[in-house]
């Protein structure tokens, strides 16, 4: 029975303030005791709000009732004390960087489903970088956009076509606050733009543990109607609006840092969208009296440009006149606009227009790809440009992506690690030696933990399907296509990622009859779950979704195929923990890295992946399956046919027999052995801890030395 007691009004207000502080800091998202605390307030509201504690702040009755529960109050005080200790912790990184900040620019951040400012993998990577910088005490400031409409929401029609829906985010339940000046007013900045025009941004602040993320918002009354829409949504199709977004993100971010008096130690530009930050910082140096060439060189010394694109045609290119119009104001500073435009000229195709990726690589003295194979691809596709770089002192290397382990590791496996490794395993995530102790976990305990995840995943999918159907009352076959017949005892393969051509989402349907035979085998059935959005302008991606949905509705496949609409962070957590096999089959060499397979792998989900991106570094022969070597000279049709054949063969001859082979307890012992190998080989090597350590060792330290020498 719950022990209840009375608190004074002052005591209640103090506890409520602690709750508010915890709710507005995303530290709680990767700390189970904090999640448990919010769940204690009201389990129903917690579930209905998609685990958003800010929903409780609007429900005074629920909070008042919780504060009468002594166990809740004790849990709140303990959690809050742990939170404060975390914030006050000093690390080697804190000492190393002193008062210098890594300024991390990104177009999107995936931190929690209550903050819809992400589209996919790039956003989750950015979010994981902020979380990890907080955990290790690396002083980092994030810069991005507050998108009122976020990214496209997906609705699948009865015919399988994706409808693009844009909804306004509910800012009153988003973990972001209007950043205030000393007088308590909303902090705003202005940016010089074009000719005799300014763009204004209101600033939002998001706390990510010890790390701060500032978000720019152009939807304020100071702006003209057409400029208010600049930050309206993520990845717009209109070229001029997209250029404005890039311009405002870069110049606005630097203007904000200047207004706050923040010392820039390093500028880390994540992909080309924020690349104008490099030019904006150079302009600040010009304003202080430095010639443009020296200013660009000075910025380059403290800048790191991370490229994620393995294809030249996928970068942003604008007509020169359009860029010149946006930068017209620079003429007042005596800057030759032609010199700026030259920064965006691709030597392989000088007339194509202003290439923002080329500008980033030309200005930054430090460039990195996001996997070992991606570095090889990057050097090949940008060879003429990189040949020019040989005359300069540029560091070009790779840092393979990683994932924030506390955010993506499931609760069931966490408990096993506490029990069989050490309760302090989270402090040792990149220490490969300790992870050999994974073998000490009993097979049955790991398997039952996995099956718990699998049942939760399937129950969640079925609930989503029912809710969607009850809302729209569509044809019953839609229920089948959305996973109503999925079963936890069946071998489950998952394909969840952006739906676009090079990812080849329909590759497994190359031979429908063979696939049908695999899926509907009466003694050893297989089921496949698909999820992912197509960009609103990507017709090829939308057609792929329609194809998948058509197969999912087809009664010949007996409900063994499901497409789950509106892929988001919440669904991603269920899938990377509950699937048995994670399928990844992009066309090599077009996968720069990828991170979803890492998230699956650390949870014991086995990867079946093409030899591209991070997987050639991750695969060790015992922790999953690999196929599809790159063959650039072969026709696309021939490559697809060969890769599909390899997928079928591996599923039929290796995956299915291994999964359904059981001992007398019903445990697939040899499968579990692979699960253990997956966890212990992938978790330490592909953690964001390892990633940020590599960024520090390969780039940040040397860049800090350059900055210190200038000060001396």
C-alpha positions as CSV (number, residue, x, y, z in Angstrom):
1,X,0.0,0.0,0.0
2,X,1.3,3.5,-0.9
3,X,2.4,5.6,2.0
4,X,0.8,9.0,1.8
5,X,1.7,12.2,3.6
6,X,1.2,16.0,3.5
7,X,3.6,18.6,2.3
8,X,3.6,22.3,2.9
9,X,2.9,24.6,-0.1
10,X,6.6,25.7,-0.1
11,X,7.8,22.1,-0.1
12,X,5.4,21.2,-3.0
13,X,6.6,24.2,-5.1
14,X,10.2,23.1,-4.5
15,X,9.5,19.6,-5.7
16,X,7.5,20.8,-8.7
17,X,10.5,23.0,-9.7
18,X,12.7,19.9,-9.5
19,X,10.2,18.1,-11.8
20,X,10.2,21.0,-14.3
21,X,13.9,21.1,-14.4
22,X,14.1,17.3,-15.0
23,X,11.4,17.5,-17.6
24,X,13.0,20.2,-19.6
25,X,16.4,18.5,-19.7
26,X,16.6,15.6,-22.1
27,X,19.0,13.9,-19.8
28,X,16.0,11.9,-18.6
29,X,15.6,10.3,-22.0
30,X,18.7,8.1,-21.5
31,X,18.5,7.6,-17.7
32,X,16.1,4.8,-16.7
33,X,15.5,6.1,-13.1
34,X,14.2,9.4,-14.5
35,X,11.9,7.6,-16.9
36,X,10.6,5.5,-14.0
37,X,10.0,8.6,-12.0
38,X,7.7,10.2,-14.7
39,X,5.9,6.9,-15.2
40,X,5.1,6.8,-11.5
41,X,3.0,10.0,-11.9
42,X,0.5,8.4,-14.2
43,X,1.2,5.4,-16.3
44,X,-1.7,6.0,-18.7
45,X,-0.8,9.7,-19.4
46,X,2.8,8.5,-19.8
47,X,1.9,6.1,-22.5
48,X,-0.6,8.3,-24.3
49,X,1.9,11.2,-24.4
50,X,4.5,9.0,-26.0
51,X,6.7,9.3,-22.9
52,X,6.6,13.1,-22.8
53,X,7.0,14.4,-19.2
54,X,5.9,17.9,-20.2
55,X,2.4,16.5,-20.6
56,X,2.4,16.1,-16.8
57,X,3.2,19.7,-16.2
58,X,-0.2,20.6,-17.7
59,X,-1.9,18.1,-15.4
60,X,-1.9,19.6,-11.9
61,X,-4.1,16.9,-10.4
62,X,-1.7,14.2,-11.4
63,X,1.2,16.0,-9.9
64,X,-0.6,16.8,-6.7
65,X,-1.6,13.2,-6.3
66,X,2.0,12.0,-6.9
67,X,3.4,14.4,-4.3
68,X,1.2,12.7,-1.7
69,X,3.1,9.5,-2.3
70,X,6.2,9.2,-0.1
71,X,7.9,6.7,-2.4
72,X,7.5,9.1,-5.4
73,X,8.9,12.1,-3.4
74,X,11.9,10.0,-2.3
75,X,12.5,8.8,-5.9
76,X,12.2,12.4,-7.1
77,X,14.7,13.7,-4.6
78,X,17.2,10.9,-5.4
79,X,16.9,11.3,-9.2
80,X,17.3,15.0,-8.9
81,X,20.4,14.6,-6.8
82,X,21.9,12.2,-9.4
83,X,21.1,14.7,-12.1
84,X,22.8,17.6,-10.3
85,X,25.9,15.4,-9.7
86,X,26.0,14.6,-13.4
87,X,25.9,18.3,-14.3
88,X,28.7,19.2,-11.9
89,X,31.0,16.4,-13.0
90,X,34.5,17.5,-14.3
91,X,36.2,15.3,-16.8
92,X,39.4,15.2,-18.8
93,X,37.6,16.8,-21.7
94,X,36.4,19.6,-19.6
95,X,40.0,20.4,-18.6
96,X,41.4,19.8,-22.1
97,X,39.0,22.3,-23.8
98,X,38.9,24.8,-20.9
99,X,36.7,27.7,-22.1
100,X,36.8,26.7,-25.7
101,X,33.6,25.3,-27.3
102,X,33.0,22.9,-30.1
103,X,30.2,24.6,-32.1
104,X,28.3,21.8,-33.8
105,X,26.1,22.9,-36.7
106,X,23.5,20.5,-38.1
107,X,20.2,20.9,-40.1
108,X,18.4,18.3,-37.9
109,X,18.6,16.7,-34.5
110,X,16.9,13.5,-33.4
111,X,16.7,13.7,-29.6
112,X,13.2,12.6,-28.7
113,X,9.8,12.2,-30.4
114,X,8.5,15.2,-28.5
115,X,10.9,17.4,-30.4
116,X,10.1,16.8,-34.1
117,X,13.1,18.5,-35.7
118,X,14.6,15.5,-37.4
119,X,14.0,13.5,-40.7
120,X,16.2,10.5,-40.2
121,X,19.6,9.1,-39.6
122,X,21.6,12.3,-39.9
123,X,19.4,13.8,-37.2
124,X,19.7,10.9,-34.8
125,X,23.5,11.0,-35.3
126,X,23.5,14.7,-34.4
127,X,21.4,14.0,-31.4
128,X,23.7,11.2,-30.3
129,X,26.7,13.5,-30.6
130,X,25.1,16.1,-28.3
131,X,24.2,13.4,-25.8
132,X,27.7,11.9,-25.8
133,X,29.4,15.2,-25.6
134,X,27.4,15.8,-22.4
135,X,28.3,12.3,-21.0
136,X,32.0,12.8,-21.5
137,X,32.1,16.5,-20.5
138,X,33.2,17.8,-23.9
139,X,32.0,21.4,-24.1
140,X,29.8,21.5,-27.1
141,X,27.1,23.9,-28.3
142,X,24.6,22.7,-30.9
143,X,23.1,25.1,-33.5
144,X,20.0,24.2,-35.6
145,X,16.5,25.2,-36.6
146,X,13.2,25.1,-34.7
147,X,10.9,23.9,-37.4
148,X,7.3,24.7,-36.6
149,X,6.1,21.9,-38.9
150,X,9.1,19.6,-38.4
151,X,9.4,17.0,-41.2
152,X,6.7,15.4,-43.3
153,X,4.3,13.1,-41.5
154,X,3.3,10.0,-43.5
155,X,-0.1,8.6,-44.2
156,X,-0.5,5.6,-46.4
157,X,-3.6,5.5,-48.5
158,X,-5.5,2.3,-49.3
159,X,-3.7,2.1,-52.6
160,X,-0.3,2.3,-50.8
161,X,0.5,5.9,-51.9
162,X,2.2,8.1,-49.4
163,X,0.3,11.2,-48.5
164,X,2.5,14.1,-47.2
165,X,1.1,15.7,-44.1
166,X,2.6,18.7,-42.4
167,X,1.3,19.5,-38.9
168,X,2.3,22.4,-36.6
169,X,4.3,21.1,-33.6
170,X,2.8,21.8,-30.2
171,X,5.5,24.0,-28.7
172,X,3.9,24.0,-25.3
173,X,4.8,20.3,-24.8
174,X,8.2,20.4,-26.6
175,X,11.3,20.3,-24.4
176,X,12.4,23.7,-25.6
177,X,12.2,27.1,-24.0
178,X,12.3,30.6,-25.5
179,X,15.8,31.8,-24.7
180,X,15.6,35.0,-22.7
181,X,17.8,38.1,-22.4
182,X,18.7,39.8,-19.2
183,X,15.4,41.6,-19.1
184,X,13.4,38.5,-19.5
185,X,12.5,39.1,-23.2
186,X,12.7,36.6,-25.9
187,X,16.3,36.7,-27.3
188,X,16.4,37.6,-30.9
189,X,19.1,38.2,-33.5
190,X,19.2,39.9,-36.9
191,X,21.2,38.9,-39.9
192,X,22.2,41.1,-42.8
193,X,20.8,39.7,-46.0
194,X,20.7,40.6,-49.7
195,X,20.4,44.4,-50.3
196,X,19.1,46.6,-47.5
197,X,17.2,43.7,-45.9
198,X,17.5,41.8,-42.6
199,X,16.3,38.5,-41.4
200,X,15.3,38.0,-37.8
201,X,15.4,34.9,-35.6
202,X,13.9,34.1,-32.3
203,X,16.1,31.7,-30.2
204,X,14.9,28.5,-28.5
205,X,17.1,26.7,-26.0
206,X,17.1,22.9,-25.5
207,X,19.1,21.3,-22.6
208,X,20.7,18.0,-23.5
209,X,22.3,17.0,-20.2
210,X,25.3,19.4,-19.9
211,X,25.1,20.4,-23.6
212,X,23.0,23.2,-24.9
213,X,21.3,23.2,-28.3
214,X,20.2,26.6,-29.7
215,X,17.4,26.6,-32.3
216,X,16.7,29.5,-34.8
217,X,13.1,30.4,-35.5
218,X,12.2,32.8,-38.3
219,X,8.5,32.6,-37.7
220,X,8.4,35.8,-35.7
221,X,6.6,39.1,-36.3
222,X,9.7,41.1,-37.2
223,X,10.1,39.2,-40.4
224,X,8.2,39.7,-43.7
225,X,5.6,37.0,-44.5
226,X,7.9,35.3,-47.0
227,X,10.8,35.2,-44.5
228,X,8.7,33.9,-41.7
229,X,8.5,30.6,-43.6
230,X,12.3,30.1,-43.9
231,X,12.4,27.7,-40.9
232,X,8.9,26.3,-41.4
233,X,9.9,22.8,-42.2
234,X,12.8,20.5,-42.8
235,X,14.4,19.8,-46.2
236,X,12.1,21.9,-48.5
237,X,12.1,21.3,-52.2
238,X,12.0,24.9,-53.4
239,X,15.6,25.8,-54.3
240,X,15.5,29.4,-53.3
241,X,13.9,28.7,-49.9
242,X,16.4,25.9,-49.4
243,X,19.3,28.4,-50.0
244,X,17.7,30.8,-47.6
245,X,17.6,28.0,-45.0
246,X,21.3,27.3,-45.5
247,X,22.1,31.0,-45.4
248,X,20.2,31.6,-42.2
249,X,21.4,28.5,-40.4
250,X,25.1,29.5,-41.1
251,X,25.0,33.3,-40.7
252,X,22.3,33.1,-37.9
253,X,24.3,30.6,-35.9
254,X,27.4,32.8,-36.0
255,X,25.4,35.9,-35.2
256,X,24.0,34.2,-32.2
257,X,27.4,33.1,-30.9
258,X,28.7,36.6,-31.3
259,X,25.7,38.0,-29.4
260,X,26.2,35.6,-26.5
261,X,30.0,36.2,-26.4
262,X,30.7,32.4,-26.8
263,X,34.3,31.5,-27.6
264,X,34.6,29.4,-30.6
265,X,37.3,26.7,-30.3
266,X,36.2,24.6,-33.2
267,X,33.5,24.9,-35.9
268,X,32.2,21.4,-36.7
269,X,29.9,21.5,-39.8
270,X,27.8,18.4,-40.1
271,X,27.1,18.0,-43.9
272,X,26.7,21.0,-46.2
273,X,23.4,22.5,-45.0
274,X,25.1,24.7,-42.4
275,X,28.2,25.4,-44.4
276,X,27.6,29.2,-44.6
277,X,28.7,29.3,-41.0
278,X,32.3,29.1,-42.3
279,X,31.8,32.1,-44.5
280,X,29.9,34.0,-41.8
281,X,32.8,33.5,-39.3
282,X,35.2,34.7,-42.0
283,X,33.1,37.8,-42.5
284,X,33.4,38.5,-38.8
285,X,37.2,38.4,-39.1
286,X,37.0,40.7,-42.1
287,X,35.0,43.2,-40.0
288,X,37.8,43.2,-37.5
289,X,40.2,44.3,-40.2
290,X,41.5,41.0,-41.6
291,X,41.9,40.6,-45.4
292,X,39.4,38.0,-46.9
293,X,42.1,35.4,-47.8
294,X,43.6,35.5,-44.3
295,X,40.1,35.4,-42.8
296,X,39.1,32.3,-44.8
297,X,42.4,30.7,-43.8
298,X,41.9,31.5,-40.1
299,X,38.4,30.0,-40.2
300,X,39.7,26.9,-42.1
301,X,42.2,26.2,-39.3
302,X,39.5,25.8,-36.7
303,X,36.9,24.1,-39.0
304,X,36.0,20.5,-39.5
305,X,33.7,19.6,-42.4
306,X,31.9,16.2,-42.1
307,X,30.6,14.9,-45.4
308,X,27.9,12.2,-45.5
309,X,27.3,12.1,-49.2
310,X,28.9,9.4,-51.4
311,X,27.3,10.8,-54.6
312,X,28.1,14.1,-56.3
313,X,24.6,14.4,-57.7
314,X,23.1,14.4,-54.1
315,X,24.7,17.7,-53.0
316,X,23.1,21.1,-53.1
317,X,23.9,23.3,-56.1
318,X,22.5,26.7,-56.8
319,X,22.7,29.2,-59.7
320,X,25.5,31.7,-59.2
321,X,23.2,34.6,-59.5
322,X,21.0,33.3,-56.7
323,X,23.9,33.0,-54.3
324,X,25.1,36.5,-55.3
325,X,21.7,38.0,-54.5
326,X,21.8,36.5,-51.0
327,X,25.4,37.8,-50.4
328,X,24.9,41.2,-51.9
329,X,25.4,42.9,-48.5
330,X,29.0,41.7,-48.4
331,X,29.9,44.4,-51.0
332,X,29.5,47.0,-48.3
333,X,32.4,45.4,-46.5
334,X,34.6,45.6,-49.6
335,X,34.4,41.9,-50.2
336,X,34.7,40.8,-53.8
337,X,31.6,38.5,-54.3
338,X,33.4,36.7,-57.2
339,X,36.0,35.5,-54.7
340,X,33.2,34.0,-52.6
341,X,31.5,32.4,-55.6
342,X,34.8,30.8,-56.6
343,X,34.6,28.8,-53.3
344,X,31.6,26.9,-54.6
345,X,33.0,26.0,-58.1
346,X,33.5,22.3,-58.6
347,X,36.6,21.8,-60.8
348,X,35.0,18.8,-62.4
349,X,32.1,20.9,-63.7
350,X,32.7,24.6,-63.2
351,X,29.5,25.7,-64.9
352,X,27.1,23.6,-62.9
353,X,26.6,26.3,-60.3
354,X,27.5,27.0,-56.7
355,X,28.2,23.8,-54.8
356,X,27.8,24.1,-51.0
357,X,29.7,20.9,-50.4
358,X,32.6,22.1,-52.4
359,X,32.6,25.4,-50.5
360,X,32.7,23.5,-47.2
361,X,35.6,21.3,-48.3
362,X,37.5,24.3,-49.8
363,X,37.3,26.4,-46.7
364,X,37.7,23.8,-43.9
365,X,41.3,22.6,-43.3
366,X,39.9,19.4,-41.8
367,X,37.6,17.0,-43.7
368,X,36.2,13.7,-42.6
369,X,34.2,10.9,-44.2
370,X,32.0,8.8,-41.9
371,X,33.4,5.3,-42.5
372,X,36.5,3.8,-43.9
373,X,34.9,2.8,-47.2
374,X,33.2,6.2,-47.4
375,X,36.6,7.8,-47.3
376,X,37.7,5.7,-50.3
377,X,34.5,6.7,-52.2
378,X,34.9,10.4,-51.2
379,X,38.5,10.5,-52.5
380,X,37.4,8.9,-55.7
381,X,34.4,11.1,-56.6
382,X,36.1,14.3,-55.6
383,X,39.5,13.4,-57.0
384,X,40.1,16.6,-59.0
385,X,39.2,18.7,-56.0
386,X,41.3,16.6,-53.6
387,X,44.2,16.8,-56.1
388,X,44.1,20.6,-55.6
389,X,44.1,20.1,-51.9
390,X,47.5,18.4,-52.1
391,X,49.0,21.9,-52.5
392,X,47.4,22.9,-49.1
393,X,47.7,21.7,-45.6
394,X,44.5,19.8,-45.2
395,X,43.8,16.8,-43.0
396,X,41.5,14.3,-44.7
397,X,40.5,11.2,-42.7
398,X,37.5,9.2,-41.6
399,X,35.6,8.8,-38.3
400,X,33.1,6.0,-38.5
401,X,29.7,6.9,-37.1
402,X,28.6,5.6,-33.7
403,X,25.4,5.5,-31.6
404,X,24.7,6.7,-28.1
405,X,24.5,3.4,-26.2
406,X,22.3,4.5,-23.2
407,X,19.7,5.9,-25.7
408,X,19.4,2.8,-27.9
409,X,20.1,-0.2,-25.6
410,X,17.0,-1.9,-24.3
411,X,16.1,-2.1,-20.6
412,X,16.2,-5.9,-20.6
413,X,19.8,-6.1,-21.8
414,X,20.8,-3.3,-19.5
415,X,19.7,-5.4,-16.5
416,X,21.7,-8.3,-17.8
417,X,24.8,-6.1,-18.2
418,X,24.3,-4.8,-14.6
419,X,24.1,-8.4,-13.4
420,X,26.8,-10.2,-15.4
421,X,29.3,-7.4,-16.3
422,X,29.3,-4.5,-13.9
423,X,26.7,-1.8,-12.8
424,X,29.2,0.8,-14.1
425,X,29.3,-0.7,-17.7
426,X,28.0,2.6,-19.1
427,X,31.3,4.3,-18.1
428,X,33.2,1.6,-20.0
429,X,31.2,1.4,-23.3
430,X,34.3,1.7,-25.5
431,X,36.5,-0.7,-23.5
432,X,36.4,-3.8,-25.7
433,X,38.0,-6.0,-22.9
434,X,35.0,-5.9,-20.6
435,X,32.6,-6.9,-23.3
436,X,34.0,-10.3,-23.5
437,X,32.0,-11.0,-20.3
438,X,28.9,-11.0,-22.5
439,X,29.6,-14.7,-22.9
440,X,28.8,-15.2,-19.2
441,X,25.2,-14.3,-19.7
442,X,23.1,-17.5,-19.7
443,X,21.7,-18.3,-23.2
444,X,18.1,-18.6,-21.9
445,X,18.2,-15.2,-20.1
446,X,19.4,-13.4,-23.2
447,X,16.9,-15.2,-25.4
448,X,14.0,-14.4,-23.1
449,X,15.1,-10.8,-22.9
450,X,15.1,-10.7,-26.7
451,X,11.6,-12.3,-26.9
452,X,10.3,-9.7,-24.4
453,X,11.5,-7.0,-26.9
454,X,10.0,-8.8,-29.8
455,X,6.6,-9.2,-28.2
456,X,6.6,-5.5,-27.2
457,X,7.5,-4.6,-30.8
458,X,4.7,-6.7,-32.3
459,X,2.1,-5.5,-29.8
460,X,3.1,-1.9,-30.5
461,X,2.7,-2.5,-34.3
462,X,-0.7,-4.1,-33.8
463,X,-1.9,-1.3,-31.6
464,X,-0.8,1.3,-34.2
465,X,-2.6,-0.7,-36.9
466,X,-5.8,-0.8,-34.9
467,X,-5.7,2.8,-33.9
468,X,-5.1,3.9,-37.5
469,X,-7.9,1.7,-38.8
470,X,-10.4,2.9,-36.2
471,X,-9.6,6.4,-37.0
472,X,-9.9,6.1,-40.8
473,X,-12.2,3.1,-41.2
474,X,-10.3,2.0,-44.3
475,X,-10.7,-1.4,-46.0
476,X,-9.8,-4.3,-43.7
477,X,-6.9,-5.4,-46.0
478,X,-5.1,-2.3,-44.8
479,X,-5.0,-3.9,-41.3
480,X,-3.2,-6.9,-42.8
481,X,-0.7,-4.7,-44.6
482,X,0.0,-2.8,-41.4
483,X,0.9,-5.9,-39.4
484,X,-2.2,-7.2,-37.7
485,X,-1.1,-10.8,-38.4
486,X,2.5,-10.5,-37.1
487,X,3.5,-13.2,-34.6
488,X,6.4,-13.2,-32.0
489,X,7.4,-16.8,-32.6
490,X,8.1,-16.3,-36.3
491,X,11.5,-15.3,-37.6
492,X,11.3,-11.5,-38.2
493,X,13.4,-9.5,-40.6
494,X,13.2,-5.7,-40.5
495,X,13.9,-3.1,-43.2
496,X,13.5,0.4,-41.7
497,X,15.1,3.5,-43.3
498,X,14.5,6.3,-45.7
499,X,12.6,5.1,-48.7
500,X,14.6,6.1,-51.7
501,X,16.0,4.6,-54.9
502,X,19.6,3.8,-53.9
503,X,18.5,2.1,-50.7
504,X,16.7,-0.5,-52.9
505,X,13.7,-1.1,-50.5
506,X,12.0,-3.4,-53.0
507,X,15.1,-5.6,-53.8
508,X,13.8,-8.5,-51.8
509,X,10.7,-8.6,-54.1
510,X,12.8,-9.4,-57.2
511,X,11.5,-12.9,-57.2
512,X,8.0,-12.8,-55.7
513,X,7.4,-16.6,-55.9
514,X,10.6,-17.5,-54.2
515,X,9.9,-14.9,-51.5
516,X,6.4,-16.2,-51.0
517,X,7.8,-19.7,-50.5
518,X,10.2,-18.4,-47.9
519,X,7.6,-16.4,-46.0
520,X,4.8,-19.0,-46.0
521,X,6.8,-22.1,-45.2
522,X,4.3,-23.9,-42.8
523,X,7.0,-25.3,-40.5
524,X,9.6,-22.4,-40.6
525,X,7.8,-19.2,-41.6
526,X,9.4,-15.8,-42.0
527,X,7.9,-12.3,-41.7
528,X,9.2,-9.0,-42.9
529,X,8.5,-5.5,-41.4
530,X,9.1,-2.4,-43.5
531,X,9.0,1.2,-42.3
532,X,10.3,4.5,-43.7
533,X,9.3,7.7,-45.3
534,X,9.9,9.1,-48.8
535,X,10.8,12.7,-49.2
536,X,7.7,14.6,-50.6
537,X,9.5,15.2,-53.9
538,X,10.9,11.6,-54.2
539,X,8.4,9.9,-56.6
540,X,10.7,6.8,-56.9
541,X,10.6,6.4,-53.1
542,X,6.8,6.7,-53.0
543,X,6.4,4.1,-55.8
544,X,8.6,1.7,-53.8
545,X,6.3,2.2,-50.7
546,X,3.3,1.5,-52.9
547,X,4.9,-1.7,-54.2
548,X,5.7,-2.9,-50.7
549,X,2.2,-2.1,-49.5
550,X,0.7,-4.0,-52.5
551,X,2.6,-7.1,-51.5
552,X,1.7,-6.6,-47.9
553,X,-2.0,-6.6,-48.8
554,X,-1.8,-9.6,-51.1
555,X,-3.4,-12.6,-49.4
556,X,-1.0,-15.0,-51.1
557,X,1.7,-13.8,-48.6
558,X,-0.6,-14.6,-45.6
559,X,0.1,-11.4,-43.7
560,X,3.8,-12.1,-43.5
561,X,4.7,-8.6,-44.9
562,X,3.9,-5.4,-43.0
563,X,4.5,-1.8,-43.8
564,X,4.3,0.5,-40.7
565,X,3.4,4.1,-41.5
566,X,4.9,7.3,-40.2
567,X,8.3,5.9,-39.1
568,X,9.6,7.9,-36.1
569,X,11.9,7.7,-33.1
570,X,9.4,5.8,-31.0
571,X,8.9,3.1,-33.7
572,X,12.6,3.0,-34.3
573,X,13.3,2.0,-30.7
574,X,10.8,-0.9,-30.9
575,X,12.2,-2.2,-34.2
576,X,16.0,-2.1,-33.5
577,X,15.3,-4.0,-30.3
578,X,12.6,-6.5,-31.4
579,X,13.6,-7.7,-34.8
580,X,15.6,-10.9,-35.3
581,X,17.4,-9.7,-38.4
582,X,18.2,-6.2,-39.7
583,X,18.2,-6.0,-43.5
584,X,20.3,-3.4,-45.3
585,X,20.8,-3.5,-49.0
586,X,21.7,-0.1,-50.5
587,X,23.5,-0.1,-53.9
588,X,27.3,0.0,-53.1
589,X,29.1,2.4,-52.7
590,X,26.2,4.8,-52.0
591,X,25.9,4.1,-48.2
592,X,28.2,6.5,-46.5
593,X,27.8,4.8,-43.1
594,X,24.4,4.1,-41.7
595,X,23.6,3.7,-38.0
596,X,20.4,1.8,-37.7
597,X,22.3,-1.5,-38.0
598,X,24.5,-0.5,-35.1
599,X,21.5,0.2,-33.0
600,X,20.1,-3.2,-33.9
601,X,23.4,-4.9,-33.4
602,X,24.0,-3.7,-29.8
603,X,20.6,-5.2,-28.9
604,X,21.5,-8.6,-30.3
605,X,19.7,-8.2,-33.6
606,X,21.7,-9.8,-36.3
607,X,22.7,-7.7,-39.4
608,X,22.2,-9.0,-42.9
609,X,23.8,-6.3,-44.9
610,X,25.5,-5.4,-48.1
611,X,29.2,-4.8,-48.0
612,X,29.0,-1.0,-47.7
613,X,29.0,1.8,-45.1
614,X,30.0,0.8,-41.6
615,X,29.4,-3.0,-42.0
616,X,32.7,-3.9,-43.7
617,X,34.3,-2.6,-40.4
618,X,31.7,-4.3,-38.2
619,X,31.4,-7.7,-39.7
620,X,33.7,-10.3,-38.3
621,X,32.3,-13.5,-39.8
622,X,30.4,-14.5,-36.6
623,X,28.1,-11.6,-35.8
624,X,25.8,-11.6,-38.8
625,X,25.9,-11.9,-42.6
626,X,27.4,-10.0,-45.5
627,X,26.8,-10.0,-49.2
628,X,27.0,-7.8,-52.3
629,X,30.5,-6.7,-53.1
630,X,30.8,-3.5,-55.2
631,X,30.9,-4.0,-58.9
632,X,30.9,-0.5,-60.6
633,X,31.2,-1.9,-64.1
634,X,28.2,-4.2,-64.1
635,X,24.7,-3.0,-65.3
636,X,22.3,-2.0,-62.4
637,X,19.8,-4.7,-63.4
638,X,22.5,-7.4,-63.2
639,X,23.8,-6.1,-59.8
640,X,20.2,-6.1,-58.3
641,X,19.5,-9.6,-59.6
642,X,22.8,-11.0,-58.1
643,X,22.3,-9.3,-54.7
644,X,18.7,-10.5,-54.4
645,X,19.9,-14.0,-55.2
646,X,22.5,-13.7,-52.4
647,X,19.8,-12.5,-49.9
648,X,17.5,-15.4,-50.7
649,X,20.3,-17.9,-50.4
650,X,21.5,-16.6,-47.1
651,X,17.9,-16.5,-45.7
652,X,17.0,-20.0,-46.9
653,X,20.3,-21.8,-46.2
654,X,21.7,-20.0,-43.2
655,X,19.3,-17.8,-41.3
656,X,16.1,-19.9,-41.3
657,X,17.8,-23.2,-40.3
658,X,19.8,-21.5,-37.5
659,X,16.9,-19.6,-36.1
660,X,14.6,-22.7,-35.9
661,X,17.3,-25.0,-34.5
662,X,16.3,-25.4,-30.8
663,X,17.6,-27.3,-27.8
664,X,15.5,-29.2,-25.3
665,X,14.5,-25.9,-23.6
666,X,13.4,-24.3,-26.8
667,X,16.5,-22.0,-27.0
668,X,18.2,-21.5,-30.3
669,X,21.7,-21.8,-28.8
670,X,23.8,-21.2,-31.9
671,X,21.6,-18.2,-32.8
672,X,22.1,-16.8,-29.3
673,X,25.9,-17.3,-29.7
674,X,25.7,-15.0,-32.7
675,X,23.6,-12.5,-30.7
676,X,26.3,-12.3,-28.0
677,X,29.0,-11.9,-30.7
678,X,26.9,-9.1,-32.2
679,X,26.6,-7.2,-28.9
680,X,30.2,-7.6,-27.8
681,X,31.8,-6.8,-31.2
682,X,29.5,-3.9,-32.2
683,X,28.7,-2.1,-28.9
684,X,32.2,-0.9,-27.9
685,X,33.4,-0.3,-31.5
686,X,30.4,1.6,-32.8
687,X,29.5,3.7,-29.8
688,X,29.3,7.5,-29.9
689,X,31.9,7.4,-27.1
690,X,34.4,5.9,-29.4
691,X,33.3,8.2,-32.2
692,X,33.8,11.4,-30.2
693,X,37.1,10.1,-28.8
694,X,38.3,9.6,-32.4
695,X,37.1,13.1,-33.4
696,X,39.1,14.5,-30.5
697,X,42.2,12.5,-31.2
698,X,42.2,12.9,-35.0
699,X,40.9,16.4,-35.3
700,X,39.9,18.4,-32.3
701,X,43.2,18.3,-30.3
702,X,45.2,19.6,-33.3
703,X,42.7,22.3,-34.0
704,X,42.8,23.5,-30.4
705,X,46.6,23.7,-30.7
706,X,46.3,26.0,-33.7
707,X,43.8,28.2,-31.9
708,X,46.1,28.4,-28.8
709,X,49.1,29.3,-30.9
710,X,47.2,32.2,-32.4
711,X,46.4,33.5,-28.9
712,X,50.0,33.2,-27.9
